[in-house]
Amino acid sequence: MKAIQLEQFGLAHLIAKEIPKPNPKRGEVLVRIKAVSLNYLDLIMANGTFNKNLVFPYTPASDGSGLVEAIGEEVTRWKVGDRVAVQYVQNWTKGKIDRESNLIRVGWQSPGVMAEYVCLPEHGLVKAPENLSFEETATLPVAALTAWHALINQANLQLGQTVLVQGTGGVSLFALQIAKAAGARVIATTSNNEKAERLKALGADAVINYNEHPQWQEKVLALTGGEGVDITLDIAGTKTIAQSLLSVKENGFVGTTGFISGADLPLNIHEHKINMSFLRIQGLAVGSAESFTALNRAIEINDIHPVIDRVYELDQVQEAYKRIENGDMVGKIVITI
């Protein structure tokens, strides 16, 4: 079968190879992968800035969708032909995550899904939304589930609240769509007016160009009568976290969902009003299979469709990664298998 494998660090070393097709063992499901999507994590895994102990050859990608091709002994949840999505944290089935559940992440501690076929435990899959294509479904496992877990499970988003999202990447756009479906007001930040128009078309109630307004948290306060928003999802880390904290109201929620500008957090408990405003800072990364199933029900009920920036073929994998590296996308990058 065909697979993309990384022979050594560097995007030039993402190579299409023929490797043996796996066979499902007891409790496993063989999935014919139809599409994968890329996350920032995939880029930093491939270029060696995230996990320098990666074992080669390495099959990348955490997000995938496909069809059940075969099932192993004792599998009861799935049948041949079922449309499925991959659960990124394989053993996180429900509730809060614990140390044991957090040990196996697809495309990190276990091989990724950028191959024609993969074998996964039956609890490591969820039913794909009926209203989405394979390409759309492939965008859900990391970005959409992170946005859902952040807003619904952790921030406890309520009707009429105001949410701030940053940029036009996957997590932010899914958060925008989920928040609007839940009856929230959404303020978005972005780098240029063209992207601002895209955000407005997706339902953003207000958009702030942070190049025109470097102290964008002041604009957020102006848009909220001086109070701030209820929830801010911070996707950049070092360069945005201080302003994110200043953008929320008393008892506000700031979820950290990424670190594209760096992982160091330059915080001052007093200056950034962490204590006196009773702020909550929550680290966030995906969610359980139970939450994924709830997300997919919401996607079906509200007919939410992911925003896809571009779709690439398997032989264009390096080009797809470079699109992520350039950071100019609006939505998700998808590769068909």
Secondary structure, DSSP 8 states (H G I E B T S, - for coil): -EEEEESSSSGGGEEEEE-------TTEEEEEEEEEEE-HHHHHHHTTSS-TT--SSB---SEEEEEEEEE-TT--S--TT-EEEE-SBTT--SSS--TTGGG-BBTTTB--S-BSEEEEEGGGEEE--TTS-HHHHTTIIIIIHHHHIIIIIIS---TT-EEEEESSSHHHHHHHHHHHHTT-EEEEEESSHHHHHHHHHTT-SEEEETTT-SSHHHHHHHHTTTS-EEEEEE-S-TTTHHHHHHTEEEEEEEEE---TT-S-----TTTTTTTTTT-EEEE-----HHHHHHHHHHHHHHT----EEEEE-GGGHHHHHHHHHHT--SSEEEEE-
